[in-house]
């Protein structure tokens, strides 16, 4: 594959896209199954707030552009 680095990168990008679409669909299904709001312990709520605050405006951990070839 040394002669075709772009091909390998494209295959990896496609794999990540498929995996991301699968996880998004799975999240939608699981959210639809939830009844009401979840009660979190203070420790878990603290972790959720910390994790949510570290995600940037575009959904990437560093807050920059994210997409094929620009993974953070």
Buried (B, 14 or more C-beta within 10 A) or exposed (E): EEEEEEEEEEEEBEEEEEEEEEEEEEEEEEEEEEEEEEEEEEEEEEEEEEEEEEEEEEEBEEEEEBEEEEEE
